[in-house]
Amino acid sequence: MYGDYAALLADPLVDAVYISLTNDVHASWSMHALAAGKHVLCEKPLAMTATEVDAMAAAAAESGRLLVEASWYRWHPRVRMAEQLVRDGAIGAVRHVAAGFTFDGRLDGNYRLDPARGGGALYDVGCYAVSAAQWAFGGAPVRGVAARQRLGPTGVDLTTEAVLSFDAGDAEIRAGISEPPRQWLVVTGDAGEIELPGPAYTAWVDDETVLLVSDGTRTRRVPVPAVDAYRVMVEEVSAVVAGGDGWLLPLPESRATAAVLDACFAAARSH
């Protein structure tokens, strides 16, 4: 239907676009779309630096259009429930978060091995774990970052390990694209613990999940029916575009995640 992206953006019948290109062009094509008057749902990570996110946010403000990071796990009902429990003080003040996402990519020829295109573990799956740590600590600022990376032959990080320091506690983060598949998210507070066992970030249409909530004496299992969280994301963003109600991942949270990714890279390079 369209010969190129510019033709698509020139179509007055297009209200919004979803950008799923490689990480290095998220910022440029998002800003092209915003300048054309389109709402933008852009894949994670929203951009490769916090500075790029700032430019994108300015473009969104100038255009009066939405800019939303498609970090789709945030729309999953289990994650929304966990966030609410933390906000409600169900486990007391959060003191520690353990969050990680690893998989064996077998990525020969894949852009994930190309540093110029935003490859590497931290951009690809570390953004999930960093995001989770930030909402678990209620959006509090990260006060310090220590990180180390194992680089592959092309220069991308095959593994990133980081410790994020908050005023109230810390978060241990791990991301890997060349090791056995595993996902985990455990939020520990003064009065209990919340765990998302199984696919913490990629629970899909056939994955009935459970939320484990412990008060230190017993663990409550809260079942969550299988759901297509990606579809939920698209439907809620579409509802807001149409002038209705829907939950959107706040742009300041995406900016904060980008800033922590920047800090992780900087800390790892300082070793």
C-alpha positions as CSV (number, residue, x, y, z in Angstrom):
1,M,0.0,0.0,0.0
2,Y,2.9,2.3,0.7
3,G,6.2,2.5,-1.1
4,D,8.1,3.8,1.9
5,Y,7.7,5.1,5.4
6,A,7.4,8.7,4.3
7,A,4.4,7.9,2.2
8,L,2.7,6.2,5.1
9,L,3.4,9.3,7.3
10,A,1.9,11.5,4.6
11,D,-1.4,9.7,4.6
12,P,-4.0,11.8,6.4
13,L,-6.1,8.7,7.2
14,V,-3.3,7.3,9.5
15,D,-3.8,8.5,13.1
16,A,-1.0,6.6,14.8
17,V,2.0,4.4,14.0
18,Y,3.8,1.6,15.7
19,I,7.6,1.7,15.3
20,S,9.3,-1.7,15.6
21,L,12.5,-0.8,13.8
22,T,16.0,-1.4,15.2
23,N,16.9,0.5,18.3
24,D,19.2,3.0,16.6
25,V,16.3,4.6,14.6
26,H,13.6,4.6,17.2
27,A,14.3,8.3,17.9
28,S,14.5,9.5,14.4
29,W,11.4,7.8,13.0
30,S,9.4,8.6,16.1
31,M,10.2,12.3,15.6
32,H,9.4,12.1,11.9
33,A,6.0,10.5,12.7
34,L,5.3,13.1,15.4
35,A,6.2,16.0,13.0
36,A,3.7,14.4,10.6
37,G,1.0,14.6,13.2
38,K,0.9,11.0,14.1
39,H,0.6,9.4,17.6
40,V,3.6,7.1,18.2
41,L,3.8,3.7,20.0
42,C,7.5,2.8,19.8
43,E,9.2,-0.4,20.8
44,K,11.4,-0.7,23.8
45,P,13.9,0.7,24.5
46,L,12.3,4.0,23.5
47,A,15.7,5.3,22.5
48,M,19.4,4.7,22.9
49,T,20.0,7.5,25.3
50,A,18.1,9.8,27.7
51,T,19.1,12.7,25.5
52,E,17.3,11.1,22.6
53,V,14.2,10.6,24.8
54,D,14.3,14.3,25.7
55,A,14.3,15.2,22.0
56,M,11.4,12.8,21.3
57,A,9.4,14.2,24.3
58,A,9.9,17.7,23.0
59,A,8.7,16.7,19.6
60,A,5.7,15.0,21.1
61,A,4.9,18.2,23.1
62,E,5.2,20.4,20.1
63,S,3.0,18.2,18.0
64,G,0.4,17.6,20.7
65,R,0.5,13.8,19.9
66,L,1.1,10.8,22.2
67,L,4.5,9.2,22.5
68,V,4.3,5.9,24.3
69,E,7.0,3.2,24.8
70,A,5.7,-0.2,23.9
71,S,7.2,-2.0,26.9
72,W,4.2,-4.3,26.7
73,Y,4.8,-6.3,29.9
74,R,3.6,-3.2,31.8
75,W,0.1,-3.8,30.5
76,H,-0.1,-7.4,31.8
77,P,-2.7,-7.7,34.6
78,R,-0.2,-9.5,36.8
79,V,2.3,-6.7,36.6
80,R,-0.4,-4.1,37.1
81,M,-1.6,-6.0,40.2
82,A,2.0,-6.3,41.6
83,E,2.4,-2.5,41.1
84,Q,-0.8,-1.8,42.9
85,L,0.1,-4.1,45.8
86,V,3.4,-2.3,46.2
87,R,1.7,1.1,46.1
88,D,-0.8,-0.1,48.7
89,G,2.0,-1.1,51.1
90,A,1.1,-4.8,51.0
91,I,4.8,-5.7,51.6
92,G,5.8,-2.5,53.5
93,A,8.6,-0.3,52.3
94,V,10.5,-1.9,49.4
95,R,14.1,-2.7,50.3
96,H,15.4,-5.0,47.6
97,V,14.5,-6.0,44.0
98,A,16.0,-8.9,42.1
99,A,15.2,-8.6,38.4
100,G,16.6,-10.4,35.4
101,F,16.0,-11.6,31.9
102,T,18.3,-13.9,30.0
103,F,18.1,-16.1,26.9
104,D,20.3,-17.9,24.4
105,G,19.8,-15.9,21.3
106,R,21.9,-17.9,18.8
107,L,22.1,-14.5,17.0
108,D,24.5,-15.0,14.1
109,G,23.6,-12.3,11.6
110,N,21.1,-10.7,14.0
111,Y,21.1,-6.9,14.6
112,R,21.4,-7.7,18.3
113,L,25.1,-8.3,17.7
114,D,25.5,-4.9,15.9
115,P,26.5,-2.1,18.3
116,A,25.7,0.5,15.7
117,R,22.1,-0.6,15.6
118,G,21.6,-0.7,19.4
119,G,22.4,-4.4,19.9
120,G,23.3,-6.1,23.2
121,A,21.7,-7.5,26.2
122,L,21.1,-4.3,28.2
123,Y,19.1,-2.6,25.4
124,D,17.3,-5.8,24.4
125,V,16.2,-7.3,27.7
126,G,17.9,-5.3,30.4
127,C,15.3,-2.5,29.9
128,Y,12.7,-4.8,31.3
129,A,14.5,-5.5,34.5
130,V,15.5,-1.8,35.0
131,S,12.0,-0.7,34.4
132,A,10.7,-3.2,37.0
133,A,13.1,-2.1,39.6
134,Q,12.1,1.5,39.1
135,W,8.3,0.9,39.5
136,A,9.0,-1.4,42.4
137,F,10.7,1.5,44.2
138,G,7.8,3.8,43.4
139,G,9.6,5.8,40.8
140,A,12.2,7.0,43.3
141,P,15.4,8.3,41.7
142,V,18.4,6.0,41.3
143,R,21.2,7.4,43.4
144,G,24.1,5.2,42.2
145,V,24.9,2.5,39.6
146,A,27.6,-0.2,39.6
147,A,27.8,-2.4,36.5
148,R,29.9,-4.8,34.7
149,Q,29.5,-6.3,31.2
150,R,30.8,-9.3,29.3
151,L,31.3,-8.1,25.7
152,G,31.2,-10.3,22.6
153,P,33.4,-10.2,19.5
154,T,31.3,-7.5,17.9
155,G,31.5,-5.2,21.0
156,V,28.0,-5.6,22.2
157,D,27.3,-6.7,25.8
158,L,26.4,-10.4,25.9
159,T,25.7,-10.0,29.6
160,T,25.2,-7.0,31.9
161,E,25.0,-7.2,35.7
162,A,24.2,-4.0,37.7
163,V,23.3,-2.9,41.1
164,L,21.0,0.2,41.3
165,S,21.1,2.1,44.6
166,F,17.9,3.9,45.8
167,D,17.4,5.8,49.0
168,A,15.3,2.9,50.4
169,G,17.4,0.0,49.2
170,D,18.9,-1.6,46.1
171,A,18.1,-3.6,43.0
172,E,20.2,-6.4,41.4
173,I,19.8,-6.5,37.6
174,R,21.0,-9.1,35.1
175,A,20.5,-9.2,31.4
176,G,21.9,-11.8,29.0
177,I,21.5,-12.8,25.4
178,S,23.9,-15.8,25.3
179,E,23.0,-17.9,28.3
180,P,20.1,-20.2,29.4
181,P,16.7,-18.7,29.3
182,R,15.4,-17.3,32.6
183,Q,13.2,-14.5,33.8
184,W,12.7,-13.4,37.4
185,L,11.3,-10.5,39.4
186,V,11.2,-10.6,43.2
187,V,10.3,-7.4,45.2
188,T,11.2,-7.6,48.9
189,G,9.8,-5.2,51.5
190,D,9.9,-4.7,55.2
191,A,6.7,-6.8,55.6
192,G,6.8,-9.3,52.9
193,E,7.7,-10.2,49.3
194,I,6.1,-10.3,45.9
195,E,7.3,-12.7,43.2
196,L,6.3,-13.1,39.5
197,P,7.4,-16.7,38.8
198,G,7.7,-18.0,35.3
199,P,7.8,-15.6,32.4
200,A,7.9,-12.4,34.4
201,Y,8.1,-10.1,31.4
202,T,6.8,-12.1,28.4
203,A,3.8,-14.0,29.7
204,W,1.8,-14.7,26.5
205,V,-1.6,-15.7,25.3
206,D,-1.3,-19.3,26.6
207,D,0.5,-18.5,29.8
208,E,-1.7,-18.7,32.9
209,T,0.4,-17.1,35.6
210,V,0.4,-16.7,39.3
211,L,1.4,-13.9,41.6
212,L,3.1,-14.9,44.9
213,V,2.5,-12.6,47.8
214,S,4.2,-13.4,51.1
215,D,3.8,-11.7,54.5
216,G,6.7,-13.6,56.1
217,T,4.5,-16.3,57.6
218,R,2.5,-17.6,54.6
219,T,2.4,-17.2,50.8
220,R,-0.8,-16.3,49.0
221,R,-1.0,-17.5,45.4
222,V,-3.0,-15.2,43.2
223,P,-3.9,-16.8,39.8
224,V,-4.0,-14.6,36.8
225,P,-5.7,-15.9,33.6
226,A,-3.8,-16.0,30.3
227,V,-4.0,-12.8,28.4
228,D,-2.5,-11.2,25.3
229,A,-0.8,-8.2,27.0
230,Y,0.4,-6.9,23.7
231,R,-3.2,-6.6,22.5
232,V,-4.2,-5.0,25.8
233,M,-1.5,-2.4,25.2
234,V,-2.6,-1.6,21.6
235,E,-6.2,-1.4,22.7
236,E,-5.6,0.9,25.6
237,V,-3.3,3.2,23.5
238,S,-5.9,3.2,20.7
239,A,-8.6,4.1,23.2
240,V,-6.7,7.2,24.3
241,V,-5.9,8.2,20.7
242,A,-9.6,8.0,20.1
243,G,-10.3,10.3,23.0
244,G,-11.3,7.6,25.5
245,D,-9.8,6.1,28.6
246,G,-6.8,3.8,28.8
247,W,-3.6,3.3,30.7
248,L,-0.4,4.6,29.2
249,L,3.1,4.0,30.3
250,P,4.1,7.5,31.5
251,L,6.8,9.1,29.3
252,P,8.8,10.3,32.4
253,E,9.2,6.6,33.4
254,S,10.6,5.7,30.0
255,R,13.0,8.6,30.3
256,A,14.1,7.5,33.7
257,T,14.8,4.0,32.3
258,A,16.8,5.4,29.5
259,A,18.9,7.4,32.0
260,V,19.6,4.3,34.1
261,L,20.7,2.4,30.9
262,D,23.0,5.3,30.2
263,A,24.4,5.0,33.7
264,C,24.9,1.3,33.4
265,F,26.9,1.6,30.3
266,A,29.0,4.4,31.8
267,A,29.6,2.4,35.0
268,A,30.7,-0.7,33.1
269,R,33.1,1.3,30.9
270,S,34.7,2.8,34.0
271,H,36.1,-0.6,35.1
